Amino acid sequence: HLAIIAAALFSGYVFGQEAFRTWLREKRLYKALCGVAALVGLYVVFWSQAERMANAAVAIERNFYGVLWVQDHFQDSTEEPSWYGRALYHGRILHGYQYLTPGRERVPTTYYMENSGVGLTLR
């Protein structure tokens, strides 16, 4: 009887050890698949954002410092037609805005507004 119990214990031990190794391999595979899925997801998000930016841009230029792009704003706005203008971006940062509404082309905006530091200095 002892031999049967010992055989059952040892075979159970070997089976358990093999099951644990298989689980570790599958866990590594699961982690790898999760990593690949995360990378694909990030790629899709960044690609769609870049595609949306490229479709909305009037002009895009790449230089040593990064990507500069120009986009029209409020072009079809019926609520605020006087805000129609063109914005200059470096990445996601707005660096300038010029009104394109007739009569407002020379109104200072962004850094040069009347109440900004530069605007107060130039006043």
C-alpha beads as a LAMMPS data file, in Angstrom:
LAMMPS data file: protein, C-alpha beads

123 atoms
122 bonds

1 atom types
1 bond types

-500.0 500.0 xlo xhi
-500.0 500.0 ylo yhi
-500.0 500.0 zlo zhi

Masses

1 110.0

Atoms # bond

1 1 1 0.000 0.000 0.000
2 1 1 2.833 2.359 0.759
3 1 1 4.212 1.923 -2.761
4 1 1 0.875 2.915 -4.301
5 1 1 0.627 6.012 -2.093
6 1 1 4.263 6.984 -2.861
7 1 1 3.692 6.528 -6.598
8 1 1 0.548 8.679 -6.436
9 1 1 2.347 11.392 -4.461
10 1 1 5.361 11.504 -6.754
11 1 1 3.293 11.484 -9.928
12 1 1 1.149 14.251 -8.424
13 1 1 4.310 16.188 -7.593
14 1 1 5.672 15.819 -11.123
15 1 1 2.285 16.711 -12.599
16 1 1 2.024 19.776 -10.333
17 1 1 5.532 20.898 -11.204
18 1 1 4.841 20.526 -14.922
19 1 1 1.525 22.361 -14.572
20 1 1 3.310 25.201 -12.745
21 1 1 5.961 25.452 -15.499
22 1 1 3.237 25.504 -18.159
23 1 1 1.411 28.213 -16.234
24 1 1 4.609 30.292 -16.074
25 1 1 5.150 29.896 -19.815
26 1 1 1.547 30.868 -20.518
27 1 1 1.849 33.789 -18.119
28 1 1 4.920 35.022 -20.013
29 1 1 3.042 34.608 -23.259
30 1 1 0.071 36.467 -21.769
31 1 1 2.331 39.317 -20.634
32 1 1 3.992 39.460 -24.042
33 1 1 0.616 39.543 -25.786
34 1 1 -0.581 42.293 -23.425
35 1 1 2.570 44.275 -24.197
36 1 1 2.082 43.878 -27.932
37 1 1 -1.595 44.863 -27.608
38 1 1 -0.614 47.960 -25.596
39 1 1 1.960 48.988 -28.220
40 1 1 -0.551 48.510 -31.030
41 1 1 -3.110 50.546 -29.065
42 1 1 -0.634 53.393 -28.514
43 1 1 0.321 53.329 -32.185
44 1 1 -3.335 53.596 -33.219
45 1 1 -3.950 56.496 -30.807
46 1 1 -0.866 58.440 -31.922
47 1 1 -1.482 57.683 -35.599
48 1 1 -5.097 58.847 -35.416
49 1 1 -4.044 62.035 -33.613
50 1 1 -1.346 62.747 -36.210
51 1 1 -3.796 62.011 -39.017
52 1 1 -6.393 64.352 -37.511
53 1 1 -3.754 67.080 -37.092
54 1 1 -2.535 66.647 -40.682
55 1 1 -6.072 66.837 -42.065
56 1 1 -6.842 70.037 -40.133
57 1 1 -3.540 71.775 -40.913
58 1 1 -3.078 74.478 -43.535
59 1 1 0.700 73.911 -43.493
60 1 1 3.083 71.539 -41.695
61 1 1 6.870 71.904 -41.516
62 1 1 9.449 69.827 -39.687
63 1 1 12.751 71.326 -38.568
64 1 1 15.497 70.607 -36.067
65 1 1 13.289 71.615 -33.129
66 1 1 10.176 69.647 -34.056
67 1 1 6.993 70.044 -36.063
68 1 1 5.412 73.442 -36.707
69 1 1 1.898 73.533 -38.091
70 1 1 -0.695 76.141 -38.976
71 1 1 -4.426 75.624 -38.557
72 1 1 -7.472 77.772 -39.328
73 1 1 -9.950 78.337 -36.486
74 1 1 -13.587 79.517 -36.437
75 1 1 -13.711 79.431 -40.239
76 1 1 -17.367 78.375 -40.376
77 1 1 -18.431 79.942 -37.075
78 1 1 -21.741 81.793 -37.172
79 1 1 -21.599 82.684 -33.460
80 1 1 -18.187 84.399 -33.472
81 1 1 -17.249 85.204 -37.089
82 1 1 -14.850 87.931 -35.895
83 1 1 -12.674 85.259 -34.254
84 1 1 -11.816 83.661 -37.586
85 1 1 -8.055 83.314 -37.700
86 1 1 -4.966 81.227 -38.168
87 1 1 -2.962 79.621 -35.341
88 1 1 0.701 78.562 -35.269
89 1 1 1.521 75.491 -33.169
90 1 1 4.751 73.820 -32.144
91 1 1 3.620 70.358 -31.153
92 1 1 0.502 71.035 -29.080
93 1 1 1.600 74.482 -27.876
94 1 1 -0.053 77.561 -29.394
95 1 1 2.628 80.117 -30.297
96 1 1 0.635 82.649 -32.251
97 1 1 -2.767 83.596 -33.585
98 1 1 -3.692 86.059 -36.311
99 1 1 -7.225 87.177 -37.044
100 1 1 -8.188 86.860 -40.703
101 1 1 -11.418 88.834 -40.408
102 1 1 -11.141 92.032 -42.508
103 1 1 -10.148 94.930 -40.279
104 1 1 -8.769 92.746 -37.472
105 1 1 -5.646 91.378 -39.179
106 1 1 -3.332 93.661 -37.193
107 1 1 -4.958 93.188 -33.767
108 1 1 -2.279 91.772 -31.427
109 1 1 -3.005 88.329 -29.966
110 1 1 -1.412 85.651 -27.732
111 1 1 1.953 86.909 -26.400
112 1 1 1.393 90.458 -27.683
113 1 1 -2.140 91.202 -26.388
114 1 1 -2.575 94.586 -24.703
115 1 1 -2.756 93.049 -21.210
116 1 1 0.175 90.636 -21.642
117 1 1 3.664 91.367 -20.356
118 1 1 4.951 92.177 -23.828
119 1 1 1.852 94.254 -24.604
120 1 1 2.285 96.312 -21.422
121 1 1 5.973 96.818 -22.220
122 1 1 5.271 97.953 -25.782
123 1 1 2.497 100.311 -24.697

Bonds

1 1 1 2
2 1 2 3
3 1 3 4
4 1 4 5
5 1 5 6
6 1 6 7
7 1 7 8
8 1 8 9
9 1 9 10
10 1 10 11
11 1 11 12
12 1 12 13
13 1 13 14
14 1 14 15
15 1 15 16
16 1 16 17
17 1 17 18
18 1 18 19
19 1 19 20
20 1 20 21
21 1 21 22
22 1 22 23
23 1 23 24
24 1 24 25
25 1 25 26
26 1 26 27
27 1 27 28
28 1 28 29
29 1 29 30
30 1 30 31
31 1 31 32
32 1 32 33
33 1 33 34
34 1 34 35
35 1 35 36
36 1 36 37
37 1 37 38
38 1 38 39
39 1 39 40
40 1 40 41
41 1 41 42
42 1 42 43
43 1 43 44
44 1 44 45
45 1 45 46
46 1 46 47
47 1 47 48
48 1 48 49
49 1 49 50
50 1 50 51
51 1 51 52
52 1 52 53
53 1 53 54
54 1 54 55
55 1 55 56
56 1 56 57
57 1 57 58
58 1 58 59
59 1 59 60
60 1 60 61
61 1 61 62
62 1 62 63
63 1 63 64
64 1 64 65
65 1 65 66
66 1 66 67
67 1 67 68
68 1 68 69
69 1 69 70
70 1 70 71
71 1 71 72
72 1 72 73
73 1 73 74
74 1 74 75
75 1 75 76
76 1 76 77
77 1 77 78
78 1 78 79
79 1 79 80
80 1 80 81
81 1 81 82
82 1 82 83
83 1 83 84
84 1 84 85
85 1 85 86
86 1 86 87
87 1 87 88
88 1 88 89
89 1 89 90
90 1 90 91
91 1 91 92
92 1 92 93
93 1 93 94
94 1 94 95
95 1 95 96
96 1 96 97
97 1 97 98
98 1 98 99
99 1 99 100
100 1 100 101
101 1 101 102
102 1 102 103
103 1 103 104
104 1 104 105
105 1 105 106
106 1 106 107
107 1 107 108
108 1 108 109
109 1 109 110
110 1 110 111
111 1 111 112
112 1 112 113
113 1 113 114
114 1 114 115
115 1 115 116
116 1 116 117
117 1 117 118
118 1 118 119
119 1 119 120
120 1 120 121
121 1 121 122
122 1 122 123
